């Protein structure tokens, strides 16, 4: 499938591998009550009691809270286009519940980056991001591991 625009040049293997260890600036994030209402509503669920945040917040809280964006993550791996990213997994670990109106500190980094080939011989870069979410007392509350495949020459 061609989009009519020339593909970006494939980054060197070493350029991709050197991404491992890259740290995002870090920052903080607070799940507002209104945000939790909307996110919970999108799942079709009822609000959780006692200001508990719906786990779906772990899709965006770690990325935005660590000082990055999906667009920056695409750029970091030199995605050929927005259509060239394939999701391998989103792995969430909760060590304690998340709550509305709590200021969480978030750190993020590229945990691993490697050049791969699928069973058809097509090249892709597998980049795994790790985000840690801490409460105001610096206790680890949650971890999000996001793994994407940056396809090469497939569009």
Secondary structure by P-SEA (a helix, b strand, c coil): ccccccccccccaaaaaaccccccccccccccaaaaaaaaaaacccccccccccccccccaaaaaacccaaaaaaaacccccccccccbbbbbbcccccccbbbbbbbcccccccccccccbbbbbbbbbbbbbcccccccbbbbbbbbbccccc
